[in-house]
Amino acid sequence: MTEPVSSPTRRSRLWLWIAVAVVACAAGALAGHFVFAPKPAGDQAVETFFLTRLPDPAGTDLDLGKLRGKTVVVNFWAPWCGPCVEEMPELTALHEEYKNRQVEFVGIGIDSAANIQQFTQKVPVAYPLAVAGFAGTELSRNFGNSAGGLPYTVVINPDGSVKYRKMGRVTAEELRSVLPRT
């Protein structure tokens, strides 16, 4: 017959398990912070962008690498996104304003080619649009858009560094403040 475990021994074991659980939780939180934390946009995101080829709404290949060496305004959008649609006329006007200043605009559409074609018949867009479908969400995440929300705008400097990024509707004034003056 075994003797019952005394109350102080039980408490010691309980405190030991509580300490192990606290250490495990802390280690998990720390690992989660470093492994799953959103990564800032860096050289790899820009390089991935420039290596990407996407079709335009008509199906013609759009080589984003041809934008290398210029200031590039990348706007992730979708026809079903209200704030995206609201900012399109301003982005078109800015594209016209900056077209002689080595600034390029490109819209990465998170939808089908048919939906984007239908949209551009109603809302004219002067800058190139690419059809990325939902894979475009991953491209925007590379630039720090961890939520995958739209619209999401990124400005890439000619040297390949990311100068600006914004989740939500962007205004002409906000972009003018980060685009080259001459």
ABEGO torsion letter per residue (X at the ends): XBBBBBAAAAAAAAAAAAAAAAAAAAAAAAAAAAAABBBBBBAAAAAAAAABBBBBAAGBBBBAAAABGBBBBBBBBBAABAAAAAAAAAAAAAAAAAAAAGBBBBBBBBBBAAAAAAAAAABBBABBBBBAEAAAAAAAAAAGBAAGBOBBBBBBBAAGBBABBBBEBBBAAAAAAABBAX
